[in-house]
């Protein structure tokens, strides 16, 4: 059954895709309030006539339908984030790559951004009041960025920590939600203001309508590459606790370490332009102090896992670096633009076969670009969000969504993915409570006699002893967490409760 797209005149809440029931239509059919997403389908609705391109809005009495595969894609992304964050320490192979290369964890952030881009196209594509839509975009961007600072700025210390609060002088300003808010803002503004008012009835008119957005994405990529390869990075200093200092020592203090650079176009951990821009604008105190390159061979004897410093390790191993920095977030926003184009295909192409063909071909082209760039010397790096990494992950995102779309929305094989679909409907809530460890940190506050005897720790310890393996026990515990949040999301869905910004 071909999907029918219902677009509202204002942008929908970010990472939200569910509407609440409204009053009945004049024709007696059930109506649903449109808040900018594809809505739940009516199985009893008549089949629409197939078409390749449409140049007219959907009729008011057309059956409302939801793209279930997009929810499954979101749910899969959140599940992967919980898996790699909580099990990455026990299974380093799925944890983030220490610097160059990609692992399973390195696809999570691009999947988030790609899904946000698809939602932007479906939510903002028909905004008639551009000023009102822009105002809502700014408000939602501010909400998401502020929530990110609260969750990841250092105020909540997470599981196994019994304190909260942050020194404003050391608060971390950037993070996952902040990066998503930047991508959302750039993508949504471009969708509202740069999409031309051109009826789409052919491939050429499709290009005419959206080519300005493509130009913006190309310019953002060109600016990033120019700064990454052309910006001169001088020597720099950072503060670190002196090696002979302890909390109980009266005269403990900080030492200044010097990192020697003087390079242009260097992509190594200490001397790249991404870190230089963050240090100049945000300051070293406001960056992430446990960067992924601490798991490189230069900085860990247990590489690719964390571990003690090797003998004669370089001083930059102790330096801060933000994996969601300013310059890399500009490049990450381009992933949102690729998702927006996927959403445009959903809006204008009604044939399942042609949708999937367009997505697969464009995804394979992205993968080809990634391979060419790697051969030309642009390595894959998630911390830097290199152009090759963007093409690789955007192509993988497109292929993953195409596969899910074929199974869920074309073949209607939905029962195996129902748990992920529920999680995708409340992706932001699950991320805040689970991935940011807000719920486990609160739950471990209830303990028996000793703080370590809490439900969270005891459950993990029991599974480790039951399976006689710390690694497999931790993995089973994480999978149990994912199942728990899928069921919680399903309960909230049945109650009609959705967390929106």
C-alpha angles and dihedrals in degrees: 000000000000115000120245118213121215114193126190127211095247133051115268124233112285116264090003125113110164129099129201124236118271135185122303124272122253089254092059096252122132113265129202126205109252115226098168106284137092105276134221114288128244108225090202094057118114118255113261120233110264119247136173100216130007125207097183135066121261111272116255092242094050114122114262115236137179127220097235093184091067090057090048089050091052092046092050090052093052091045091052091049092054090046098051095039097050101030099033092090092054094041107034091180091074095041122098116291109259091239119313124040131032137264133179091278092057092066095058100079095046090049089055093050093044091052091048089053092053090050091049092057092049094044105039103030096098102038105148095177101056096180093053091046091049091051091053091047091053092048093049092046090053092048094050094044091049091048089052093052090050094047100038105020092088102266095112111049097196133218120353091021120105100195137066135194135081137229104244088217088065103032115137110236100190133055145128098304091042090054091049090050091053092050091045092050096049093042097045094046090051091049093051099042108022104045106098122231094247123138109240112225102132141026090260093054088048089057093045091053097052108022093104090061090052090052090052091051090050091049092050090051092047092049091050094049092046092053094041093053101028106040114102113230113203129195113291141189135222136185124246134169110268113255094238095048127106132177090251094053113101097215099040114144148148132289127211116229122196123218113202114218125136092163138132120210095008114152099189120118098260103040109036125123093237093066092040093057091049093049092050096047105028102023127234093270091065097052130095109279099199101055123181094246088074084083095058120110090254092058108031134044087204095054128191082033127056116272145138118314115267119239113283092010115173118263093238089072087083095045124108124248130173115223089198096050130157100260095041090049089059088056090044090057088066087067087061089054090054089052090049091058089052088053090051089057089054090051098049109024115066100180115097092210095051092045093053092043092053092047096046095046094047091046091052089050089054090050090050091051089051092053092048092051092049090052089049091054105268103126126207110259127162095191090056094033090220121199091251090053091050092052093046096049094040089053091047090049091052093049092047093050091046091053093047091045091053093051099039107031102025104035093025093225093155109141095077090052098039094104092053090046090056091049091049091055089062099028096140094049093050091047093053096045100036112022092040088045094232094136097044090047091053094043094053088059086081107072142151116247094314126048089232090061096078129131094255097051094039092052092051092045091049092053091047091052092042092053092035090228131095091208098048092039091055091047091051090049091053092048088051089053091052091050090049093054092045089056092045089051090049091052091050090049091053089051092047093241117146130167112230137174 
